[in-house]
């Protein structure tokens, strides 16, 4: 910014006689300032870009961590594709926009303020003219900038919806192909892309209007300043060098304002993209915070005391009503009943995924939320009918979530108990073999065996099996039944067994028949068969020889 000042001095020197020495001194000083400016700019850009790279990684990590902290209902109310788009694409858009534009915004903001001071020092009257015309440069582009921001926000939402369609189709390709709906999914995706195209065109139109109005306003201001400055020179109010200095400063100032006005909408676009990001970061999870309770002598006594529950999105539809029962260490309690009776909801409550809307759920006499999060889920382990594996090795899947890395002996021992060791050991890479995305390279029974090993390696005090053996073959099923009823370790844990296999239920220490969220009857298999109630009717139903349906 010193260059215009020395340019004006040089102009006056050229018009004077005997000014060679001053001319040379000014040229040398301008050269030194130019080199120093280039060095400082290089250093500043390097520091800034390095900082923005770290900020991008940190922002993406913090958004993902904030999402992981949310309660279970959050993931039911928000589609996976939309959440993924926010965590990846929106954070990238924000970071890229800021790294490219925020530096310009800050640079020209400070530059503009300094230029304004120099302009006031050079000519108060010409500076006032410049400032009076600033609203013309500012008001209309600002209005267009809001329009541009709204279009950018709509575009991001449309992009998230398009991503969700693609993710749903790709993750369910067997179903899509089974129903021959490839063209239907492609058409649905094309519709979303057409909506995205329309919004992109509107966004481009808003940007064009904003740039055009800013450019025209800047050119009109330059013409006006040159006209008024020429009048001042001819009247002798300012020298030719002062006018040159002011005009150069004014051009730089106008350029700074133009850059600010053109950059500001881009930063607004980043702000529009960041709305959901900061909504995730600021969102307070609606689940109780992790407690602090840990104990080295947990027994695994579970008590449901008049527990009632309704899902938050359907508070008027009770799923469980007044459940009262106890899971005791060393005993297997089977929970049976028709589909939709609430069996899986009982398992979800016991995992502390939801909180009862009424009554108490106690573990060794203490409410579940009082226990420290990692400790609780080490002591309470669950295996579902369709367990979720990760695209990692068998070793990593079995040791998943453990804070202390287990040894290979512990991993293989858990796999032997669950029946997974046999097929894993036959693979060329053994436990280092990748299971594929969501365990796609495994059969349903193999996924259940690996998930059971993942639960057993924790040596849990409470084990929940929610239809966790439905895909196992006869040998694996027999091994699991031996694990539940004949293993020497059974005394150290309470087991909640939800299954349709009659052979597993018959051996249970207690059987609870759940219907419409209420326990209709309870007892051993022999007692319930003698009562000839709902359980008896289920067992005697056609086709129930092997399965309870």
PyMOL commands that set and color helices and strands:
alter all, ss='L'
color gray80, all
select helices_A, chain A and resi 3-14+20-68+72-77+80-122+124-132+134-171+173-178+182-235+240-282+312-314+343-350+368-370+373-379+394-398+408-418+421-425+430-432+437-439+444-456+474-485+488-492+502-506+525-531+534-540
alter helices_A, ss='H'
color red, helices_A
select strands_A, chain A and resi 302-309+320-327+332-336+358-363+366-367+380-383+462-466+494-498+510-515+518-523
alter strands_A, ss='S'
color yellow, strands_A
deselect
rebuild
show_as cartoon
